[in-house]
């Protein structure tokens, strides 16, 4: 039994570094939101697996090695016969916030087919995680939906992080329709405040989290708010948790690691999410915010992942930012 199986994109993030003189430099780092989540949980001792596809190139080998070095099972990671590994160039502003340029059309990750996915990974996962990036093109779209439905039938807790990347969609109207159509499958939904505004319009985040949980039947709704922390709804109650006051240089992977922190706490609890009381949920959100805050202090998502000991030390020692 796997604690987590994740499906979706794994790619190379070329992360920008500003130089005192000359043009910026770009460093290749393995990434992709579902892969980041799988690596974080494996780093914390959880048994995790990844399902996806890379190219028959040096970048694909780098992605596979990153997963294996983190302890992630890669039996579900296929190598395409001809399509190259997907690339993304991450541009950072002065505050560490990102914009992306993707090289993905006819690349390896979108060529994953449903019949290529090992059934055992869908039938033996406590949590099954996916995002919307693998929904932007066929055949990966159909493969992702079929995998989520199979995992749901097998009793897995379904986690969904839309992780909206507008340049990858034919239209934002299609993106919104596709994402909303899959919300009823999600037991755990994590969206950013920007994604919440895109999907539902501007609202108070705590109220919106409760509304989404009631409308779609999600057991846990998380709305990440960057420096302001997060809002959440679970069991008919709403929550908020503040971020940690650390020096942010790159927010790549912060949301993914935040969600991984939530999953880690759920998996640690003997009774799972359903048995967690209010105090335990509040501590879970604090842990997740500490993870996301720590990841933002380094460049690259997977290389920046902290140990569990570093997260706990941050929770004890670092001041908190005020949520607005």
N, C-alpha and C positions, 0 to 999 in steps of 0.2 A: 504494500500500500504506500502510495506517495502522499506526502503532506500537501504538495502542490504540483499540478501540471499546468503549464502555461503554453498558449499557442499564439503565433504571430510573427512579427518581424524581428529579425536580428540583423544588424547592419554595422557599418563603420561610421561613427561620428568623427568627422574631422573638426576638432575643436580649435577655435582661434586663440592665438596668443599674441598680444600686442607687443611690439618691440620698440625700444627707444628710437631706433633708426631703421629705416627700410620698411618694406611691406610686412603685414602680419604673417605669422607662421601658423600652419594648421597641423595639429598632432592627431594621428589616427587612434581612436579608442573604440573598442567594441561596445555596442549599445543596442537600443531598441527597447521600448517600454516593457513588453512581457519578459524579455530576457533579463532586464534589470531586476525585475521582481523575483524571478527564479534565482538569480545569483545572490541577491540579498538574503533570501531565506536559507539557501544552502550555506552561506557564510555563517549563519547563526545556528547551524547544526540540523536544519530541517532537510528532509528528503524531498528534493524537487526535481522535476523533469521539464524539458523544453521541447516543443514541437515546432518545426519550421524548416526552412531551406536556405542554404547558402550556395555560392558559386564554386566552381572547381578552380579557385584562384587563391593567391596568398591571403587575401582579405577573408575569404571563407575559412581558411585554416586558422587565421587569427581569432575569428569569432568562435570557432569550435574549441580552441585552446582556452579561451577566456571562460567559457562555460565549464569546461572540465576542470580547470584550475580552481574554480569556485566551488566545485563539488556537485555540479548539476549533471543529472543523467542526460546523455545526448543520443540515446537510441532513436528518438523521434526527430533528430536533426538530420535532414537529408542533404546530399550534395547534388545539385543540378548537373545535368549532362552538359549544358552549354551556357545557360544564363549566368551572368556574373553576379557577384554579391552586391547588394544595395549599398549605396553611399549617401551620406548626408553631411553637408557642411553647416556647422553651427556657428552663427555670428553672434557675438556678445556685445551688449552695450555697456556703458560705464557702470551700471548697477549689477551686471551679471545676468540680466535677462536676455533671452535668446530669440533668434529667428533662424529659420532653416531653409536651405536650398537642397532639394532632393534629386538624386540620380537613380530613378527607380523604374522607369517604363521598361517592360519586358525583362525585368531583373528576377533573380532567383526567388526572393521571398514571396512574390505574387504568383509563382507557378506551382505552389503546393496544391495537391489534389486530395480530395477526401479519402480515396482508396489507398493513399500512401501513409495515412496516419495509423500507427499501431493501436489496435482496439484496446489492448491492455492498459494503455495510458489513460484512456477515457473511462475505463471501468474501475480503476483502482486509484482514484485521487480524492482526497478529503476536500480540497479546494481546486476548482478549475477556473483559470483566469484567462481573459481575452480583452482585446481593445478594438478600436475601430479602424486602425491603419490597415489591418489585413482584410477589411471589408470593402476597400476602395476599388479592387479589380478582381476579375475572375482569372483562374479558378480558385484563388485563395479565399474569396468571399464565401463561396458555397462550402468549401472545406471547413472554414471556421464555424459557420452556422451549424453544419452537421455535427461537428465535434462538440460544440456547446450543448446541443440538444441531446447527444448521446451521453455526455457526462451528467447532465441534469437527470436523465432517466436512471442513471446508475447511483443517484443519491448524492452527488458532489454538491458542495456549496459553490454557487457560481458567482464569480467576481468579474465586474465589468468596469473598465476605465476607458471611456470614449477617446481620450487623448487626441482631441481634434487637431488635425494638420490640414488646414484649408487647401494648400497647393496640391494635395494628393487627390482631391475630389473633383469630379467633373463640374459640380455645382454645390454651393452651400445648401441649397434646397434639398438636394439628394442626400447630403450628409446628415442633415437634421432628420429627414424621414427615416433613414436607415438606422440611425442611433436610437431614435424614439421607438422604433418597431421592436428593438431588442431589449428594452428596459424591463418588460415583464419576465424575462428569463433571469434577471440579476437578483441574487440574494444580497450581494454587497455591491453598491454602486459608488464609485469615486469620481467626482467631477471637480474641475477647478471653478472658481468664481466666474471667470470669463466664459467657460463652457456653459455654466448655469445660465448666464445672461443670454447666450446664443440660443440655448434650447428652450428656455422658459421666460425670458424677459427679466428685467431688473426687479428683484425682490429682496427682502430681508433673508439672509442666508439660513438662519435657524428655522424660520417659518417655511422657507422653500424646501429645506431638507425634510421637514415633517410632511409637507404636502406631497412630495415625491414618494415618500414611503407609503403614505396612504393611498395614493393613486395607482402605484405600480406594484405594491406588495413587497417592496424590498425590506429585508430584515435590518439592514444598516445602510444609511445614506451618508456619505462623507462629501463635504464641500471644502476643498482646500483653498486657502486665501493668502498664500504667500507669506509675507512678513506678519500678517494679522492672524496667522494660525489656521484654525479650521472650525467649521460648524458641522454638527452631525445630528442624526435622528436614529433612534433605536428603541424598540419596545414601547412606542407611544410617548417617549420623552425626547427632549432636545438637549444638546450639549454644545459647548464651545471650549476650545483650548488654545492658549497663546503659543506663539512661536518662541524660539530662543534667540537671544541677542548675540549672534555670531557674525563674523565678517564674511559676507557673501561675495564670491568671485565668479561662480558659475552655477546656475540653477538646473543644469541638465541632470535629469534623474532624480531630482528632489521629490517630485510628486510620486514617482514610481517607488522610491524607497520609503516614503511616507506610508503608502498603501501596504508595502511589505511589512512595515512595522506593525500595522493593524493586524495583518494576517498572523504574524508571529505571536502576538498576544492571544488571538483567538485559538490558535493551535496549542498554545501553552496551557490554556484553561481546560480542565478535565471535562467539563460539560459543554465546551464550545461557546459560540456566541449566544445561544439561547439561554445559557445558564449564568451569564455575566450580570452582576448587579451594577448599580449606578457608579459606585466608587471604582469598580474594576474597569468600566468603560471609560471613565475619566482618566484613569491612569494609562489605559491603552492609547488614548488620544495624545496624552503627554509624551509617551514613548515614541509614537509615530512622528510627532512634531520635532522631537529631538533628532531622530534619524534624518528627516528631511533637512533640518537646519545644518547638521554636520556635513551632509553630502554637498551642500552648497558652498562649503569652504574650500573645496578642491575642484580641479578640472577633470572632466570625464565622469560618466555615471558609475560604471562598474569599478574602476580604480578607486573611486572616492568612498566606497561603502565602508562604514565604520563597523567595528566589532560590537558585540552586545555590551561588553564592559565599557567601551567608550561612550555608548549611548547612555548607560546608567550613570556614568560619571558626569556627563553633560546635564542630566536631569537634576543631579544633586548640587552642581557647582555653578552653573551658568544662570545669569539673570534672564528674566522673561521679557518679551516685548508686549506692550499693551495692545490688545485687540481693539479695533475701533467699532 
